[in-house]
Amino acid sequence: MTDPVSGLRKSLDEQAKQLSEEAVRNNGQVTAEQLEALTRLQRLIGIVEEMRPAPPRNKWVLPGLLVSSLAVASVLLFVHLPAAEVEVDATVSEVAFRLDTDTPLTPGMVLAFLGVSGPQKLELPLMPLPGDQPAEIPKETNRISFRVLDKEKNGNSSVTMPSLELPAGTEVRLEARSPNNYRLTLNTPKGSRAEISLSCEGNIQVGMAGQPAQQYRFPVPAAFSSQAASEQIILDMTFPDQTKAALTPQLPVSNLAFVHVEQNSKQTMVRYVSTILTGVMYLDSLNGEQRNLRSGEGLRFQSSHGELRSVVLRDGLISVQFQGGVERMTSGSNNTLVKLMPSLLEWLRARHGLYLLWGTGLYLFGILGGVLRWLRALQ
């Protein structure tokens, strides 16, 4: 349907154009009748426009703007990043992780005691002390231990464990049990086996499951090896006094965990205890924002992937430095989990502060303009 006002305006424009051309030809002179007719047409257009019904007033504009503003603010405040980059520098009593590549877990380590638990096959070129009869050495055992005897009586005796090579996918758990004593639990992937190699020199006490411990003397370093017969093997290691040991630096790992699993004797109840003693975490996704870690804080990652820059063992403690990406980072107990993942607002403020400033300004300007238009429509 044609708008009558549009037709009248078109007619007004044509008549005004014709009258102006005639005025130019007549040196600005026009008849009173022509000017009066043009004036009446203009008044008619005004009357028709005034008779039009007023546009409907949308009373929901302002509430809609407020709701949309709250929705945007809620998304920015309560929606968290799915993944974040972090650095963790912590002192713990226990740490667990999974190796992502075939790698040596340890460099060479000098030990005062080593106990290897788990089904294993042995290659032991033992030599008895002078005057002792050689003992019958089994080829398989569930536990074997090597202890350095008193150095003051027996000279420079030592047990050295060279680099410990492990396959990708090995689950590693390292526990500090007492000063200078640590337990290393290894769970290799199905079909893979860990192999422990040793070099013994001097007077060494060797103990095996089901047999009394025997003392042996090795004038020159003797090589030993033990190959695990199952996927799990446990190493109990004691270092000489005042010795600092470390795992291989820059280990590519995943599934990092600072938690100790406690089970009752019937294994019907499982309790997860934080092993964090002290530390600090840097949120690289927020330009390195620092967060202190409290003793016993239940820091957890649903998944993690990165690099263990260093793992140092000293004075019954484990110092860990990790850098990598984590997902669903939380703190607290199962009943009171606190999300530690950065929110979208925190991430925008830290990484895109200028864009956030301009975007907020434009958004507020648009909201203000909408409110003013709504108020004018109500008048």
TITIVO-672939 format. One record per residue (C-alpha): residue number from 1; residue in one letter; x, y negated, z. Coordinates in steps of 0.5 Angstrom, whole numbers, plus 500, padded with zeros to 3 digits. Example, Ala and Ser with C-alpha at 12.3 -4.5 7.8 and 13.67 -1.06 7.14 Angstrom:
! residues 2
- 1, A, 525, 509, 516
- 2, S, 527, 502, 514
! end
This chain:
! residues 379
- 1, M, 500, 500, 500
- 2, T, 503, 493, 498
- 3, D, 504, 488, 504
- 4, P, 500, 482, 502
- 5, V, 505, 478, 506
- 6, S, 510, 480, 501
- 7, G, 506, 478, 495
- 8, L, 504, 471, 498
- 9, R, 511, 470, 499
- 10, K, 513, 472, 492
- 11, S, 508, 467, 489
- 12, L, 510, 461, 494
- 13, D, 517, 462, 491
- 14, E, 515, 462, 484
- 15, Q, 510, 456, 485
- 16, A, 516, 452, 489
- 17, K, 521, 454, 483
- 18, Q, 516, 451, 478
- 19, L, 515, 445, 482
- 20, S, 522, 443, 483
- 21, E, 524, 444, 475
- 22, E, 518, 439, 474
- 23, A, 520, 434, 479
- 24, V, 527, 435, 476
- 25, R, 524, 433, 469
- 26, N, 520, 427, 471
- 27, N, 525, 424, 476
- 28, G, 523, 427, 482
- 29, Q, 515, 426, 481
- 30, V, 510, 431, 482
- 31, T, 503, 430, 483
- 32, A, 499, 430, 490
- 33, E, 495, 436, 488
- 34, Q, 501, 441, 486
- 35, L, 504, 439, 493
- 36, E, 498, 440, 497
- 37, A, 497, 447, 493
- 38, L, 504, 449, 495
- 39, T, 503, 447, 502
- 40, R, 496, 450, 503
- 41, L, 499, 457, 500
- 42, Q, 505, 456, 505
- 43, R, 500, 455, 511
- 44, L, 496, 461, 509
- 45, I, 502, 466, 509
- 46, G, 503, 463, 516
- 47, I, 496, 465, 518
- 48, V, 497, 472, 515
- 49, E, 503, 473, 519
- 50, E, 500, 471, 526
- 51, M, 494, 475, 525
- 52, R, 498, 481, 524
- 53, P, 498, 486, 530
- 54, A, 504, 485, 535
- 55, P, 509, 491, 534
- 56, P, 509, 496, 539
- 57, R, 513, 495, 545
- 58, N, 517, 501, 547
- 59, K, 517, 502, 555
- 60, W, 522, 508, 555
- 61, V, 528, 504, 551
- 62, L, 531, 502, 558
- 63, P, 530, 508, 562
- 64, G, 533, 512, 555
- 65, L, 539, 508, 556
- 66, L, 540, 509, 563
- 67, V, 539, 517, 562
- 68, S, 544, 517, 556
- 69, S, 549, 513, 560
- 70, L, 549, 518, 566
- 71, A, 549, 524, 561
- 72, V, 556, 521, 558
- 73, A, 559, 519, 565
- 74, S, 557, 526, 568
- 75, V, 560, 529, 562
- 76, L, 567, 525, 563
- 77, L, 567, 526, 570
- 78, F, 564, 534, 571
- 79, V, 567, 537, 565
- 80, H, 574, 540, 566
- 81, L, 579, 541, 561
- 82, P, 579, 549, 558
- 83, A, 587, 549, 559
- 84, A, 592, 544, 562
- 85, E, 600, 544, 562
- 86, V, 603, 544, 569
- 87, E, 610, 545, 573
- 88, V, 610, 549, 579
- 89, D, 616, 548, 584
- 90, A, 614, 552, 590
- 91, T, 617, 556, 596
- 92, V, 613, 563, 597
- 93, S, 614, 569, 600
- 94, E, 611, 573, 594
- 95, V, 610, 572, 587
- 96, A, 607, 577, 581
- 97, F, 608, 576, 574
- 98, R, 608, 580, 567
- 99, L, 614, 580, 562
- 100, D, 612, 577, 555
- 101, T, 618, 580, 552
- 102, D, 623, 585, 552
- 103, T, 628, 582, 557
- 104, P, 633, 583, 562
- 105, L, 630, 581, 569
- 106, T, 636, 581, 573
- 107, P, 643, 579, 572
- 108, G, 648, 583, 575
- 109, M, 647, 583, 583
- 110, V, 652, 585, 589
- 111, L, 648, 589, 594
- 112, A, 649, 591, 601
- 113, F, 643, 596, 600
- 114, L, 639, 599, 595
- 115, G, 633, 604, 595
- 116, V, 629, 606, 589
- 117, S, 622, 609, 590
- 118, G, 618, 613, 585
- 119, P, 619, 620, 581
- 120, Q, 626, 619, 578
- 121, K, 631, 623, 574
- 122, L, 638, 622, 576
- 123, E, 645, 622, 574
- 124, L, 650, 622, 580
- 125, P, 657, 623, 579
- 126, L, 658, 624, 586
- 127, M, 665, 625, 590
- 128, P, 665, 627, 597
- 129, L, 670, 624, 602
- 130, P, 676, 628, 604
- 131, G, 675, 634, 608
- 132, D, 667, 634, 606
- 133, Q, 664, 639, 602
- 134, P, 661, 637, 596
- 135, A, 653, 637, 597
- 136, E, 648, 640, 592
- 137, I, 645, 634, 588
- 138, P, 638, 635, 585
- 139, K, 637, 632, 578
- 140, E, 630, 629, 581
- 141, T, 628, 626, 587
- 142, N, 622, 621, 589
- 143, R, 627, 617, 593
- 144, I, 634, 615, 593
- 145, S, 638, 610, 597
- 146, F, 645, 607, 597
- 147, R, 648, 603, 603
- 148, V, 655, 600, 603
- 149, L, 658, 602, 610
- 150, D, 662, 597, 615
- 151, K, 667, 593, 611
- 152, E, 671, 592, 617
- 153, K, 672, 600, 617
- 154, N, 672, 602, 610
- 155, G, 675, 596, 606
- 156, N, 671, 593, 600
- 157, S, 666, 597, 598
- 158, S, 660, 595, 594
- 159, V, 654, 597, 590
- 160, T, 653, 593, 584
- 161, M, 646, 593, 580
- 162, P, 648, 591, 573
- 163, S, 643, 587, 568
- 164, L, 636, 590, 569
- 165, E, 633, 591, 562
- 166, L, 625, 592, 562
- 167, P, 620, 592, 556
- 168, A, 615, 587, 555
- 169, G, 608, 588, 559
- 170, T, 612, 590, 565
- 171, E, 608, 588, 571
- 172, V, 613, 585, 576
- 173, R, 612, 584, 584
- 174, L, 617, 581, 588
- 175, E, 616, 580, 596
- 176, A, 621, 577, 601
- 177, R, 621, 582, 607
- 178, S, 626, 580, 612
- 179, P, 632, 575, 611
- 180, N, 636, 578, 605
- 181, N, 631, 584, 604
- 182, Y, 627, 584, 598
- 183, R, 622, 589, 595
- 184, L, 621, 589, 587
- 185, T, 615, 593, 584
- 186, L, 615, 595, 577
- 187, N, 610, 597, 573
- 188, T, 612, 598, 566
- 189, P, 607, 599, 560
- 190, K, 604, 606, 559
- 191, G, 609, 610, 555
- 192, S, 615, 606, 558
- 193, R, 620, 608, 563
- 194, A, 624, 603, 567
- 195, E, 632, 605, 568
- 196, I, 636, 603, 574
- 197, S, 644, 603, 573
- 198, L, 649, 602, 579
- 199, S, 656, 602, 580
- 200, C, 659, 604, 586
- 201, E, 666, 603, 589
- 202, G, 669, 605, 596
- 203, N, 665, 608, 602
- 204, I, 658, 609, 600
- 205, Q, 652, 612, 604
- 206, V, 647, 616, 599
- 207, G, 641, 618, 602
- 208, M, 635, 622, 598
- 209, A, 628, 625, 600
- 210, G, 628, 631, 604
- 211, Q, 636, 631, 605
- 212, P, 640, 628, 610
- 213, A, 644, 622, 608
- 214, Q, 651, 623, 606
- 215, Q, 658, 619, 606
- 216, Y, 662, 619, 599
- 217, R, 668, 615, 597
- 218, F, 669, 612, 590
- 219, P, 676, 610, 589
- 220, V, 674, 607, 583
- 221, P, 667, 604, 581
- 222, A, 663, 610, 579
- 223, A, 656, 609, 575
- 224, F, 650, 612, 577
- 225, S, 643, 612, 573
- 226, S, 636, 613, 575
- 227, Q, 630, 614, 570
- 228, A, 623, 613, 573
- 229, A, 619, 619, 571
- 230, S, 612, 615, 572
- 231, E, 610, 607, 570
- 232, Q, 611, 605, 577
- 233, I, 618, 604, 581
- 234, I, 620, 600, 587
- 235, L, 626, 597, 589
- 236, D, 628, 595, 596
- 237, M, 634, 591, 596
- 238, T, 638, 588, 601
- 239, F, 644, 583, 600
- 240, P, 650, 581, 603
- 241, D, 649, 576, 609
- 242, Q, 649, 569, 606
- 243, T, 648, 571, 599
- 244, K, 644, 567, 594
- 245, A, 641, 572, 589
- 246, A, 637, 570, 583
- 247, L, 633, 573, 577
- 248, T, 635, 571, 570
- 249, P, 633, 564, 568
- 250, Q, 628, 562, 563
- 251, L, 623, 568, 563
- 252, P, 617, 568, 559
- 253, V, 612, 570, 563
- 254, S, 604, 570, 564
- 255, N, 599, 572, 569
- 256, L, 603, 568, 575
- 257, A, 600, 569, 582
- 258, F, 602, 567, 589
- 259, V, 598, 572, 592
- 260, H, 599, 578, 597
- 261, V, 593, 584, 597
- 262, E, 592, 587, 603
- 263, Q, 588, 593, 604
- 264, N, 585, 597, 610
- 265, S, 587, 604, 611
- 266, K, 581, 607, 608
- 267, Q, 582, 602, 602
- 268, T, 575, 600, 603
- 269, M, 576, 592, 604
- 270, V, 581, 588, 600
- 271, R, 583, 581, 602
- 272, Y, 588, 576, 598
- 273, V, 592, 572, 602
- 274, S, 596, 566, 599
- 275, T, 604, 567, 599
- 276, I, 605, 559, 598
- 277, L, 609, 556, 604
- 278, T, 611, 549, 601
- 279, G, 611, 546, 594
- 280, V, 609, 541, 589
- 281, M, 605, 542, 582
- 282, Y, 606, 537, 577
- 283, L, 600, 536, 572
- 284, D, 604, 535, 565
- 285, S, 597, 534, 562
- 286, L, 596, 528, 566
- 287, N, 603, 525, 565
- 288, G, 606, 529, 570
- 289, E, 601, 527, 576
- 290, Q, 604, 530, 582
- 291, R, 600, 534, 587
- 292, N, 603, 537, 594
- 293, L, 602, 544, 595
- 294, R, 600, 546, 603
- 295, S, 602, 552, 606
- 296, G, 597, 558, 605
- 297, E, 594, 554, 599
- 298, G, 590, 559, 595
- 299, L, 592, 557, 588
- 300, R, 590, 561, 583
- 301, F, 590, 561, 575
- 302, Q, 585, 565, 571
- 303, S, 590, 566, 566
- 304, S, 597, 563, 565
- 305, H, 603, 563, 560
- 306, G, 609, 560, 560
- 307, E, 616, 560, 563
- 308, L, 619, 562, 569
- 309, R, 625, 557, 569
- 310, S, 628, 560, 576
- 311, V, 627, 565, 581
- 312, V, 632, 564, 587
- 313, L, 632, 569, 593
- 314, R, 635, 566, 599
- 315, D, 634, 567, 607
- 316, G, 628, 571, 606
- 317, L, 625, 566, 602
- 318, I, 623, 566, 594
- 319, S, 624, 559, 590
- 320, V, 620, 559, 584
- 321, Q, 620, 554, 578
- 322, F, 615, 555, 573
- 323, Q, 612, 551, 567
- 324, G, 607, 553, 562
- 325, G, 599, 553, 560
- 326, V, 594, 555, 565
- 327, E, 586, 556, 565
- 328, R, 581, 555, 570
- 329, M, 586, 553, 576
- 330, T, 583, 553, 582
- 331, S, 584, 553, 590
- 332, G, 581, 555, 596
- 333, S, 578, 562, 598
- 334, N, 572, 565, 594
- 335, N, 567, 562, 598
- 336, T, 570, 555, 597
- 337, L, 573, 555, 590
- 338, V, 575, 548, 588
- 339, K, 577, 546, 581
- 340, L, 584, 543, 580
- 341, M, 583, 543, 572
- 342, P, 583, 535, 570
- 343, S, 577, 532, 568
- 344, L, 575, 529, 561
- 345, L, 575, 522, 564
- 346, E, 582, 524, 568
- 347, W, 585, 526, 561
- 348, L, 583, 520, 557
- 349, R, 585, 515, 562
- 350, A, 592, 519, 563
- 351, R, 593, 520, 555
- 352, H, 589, 515, 552
- 353, G, 588, 509, 556
- 354, L, 587, 504, 551
- 355, Y, 582, 508, 547
- 356, L, 578, 509, 553
- 357, L, 578, 502, 555
- 358, W, 576, 499, 548
- 359, G, 571, 505, 548
- 360, T, 568, 503, 555
- 361, G, 568, 496, 553
- 362, L, 564, 497, 546
- 363, Y, 559, 502, 550
- 364, L, 558, 497, 555
- 365, F, 557, 491, 550
- 366, G, 552, 496, 546
- 367, I, 548, 497, 552
- 368, L, 547, 490, 554
- 369, G, 545, 488, 547
- 370, G, 540, 494, 548
- 371, V, 537, 491, 554
- 372, L, 537, 484, 552
- 373, R, 533, 486, 546
- 374, W, 528, 490, 550
- 375, L, 527, 484, 555
- 376, R, 525, 480, 549
- 377, A, 520, 485, 546
- 378, L, 517, 485, 553
- 379, Q, 516, 477, 553
! end
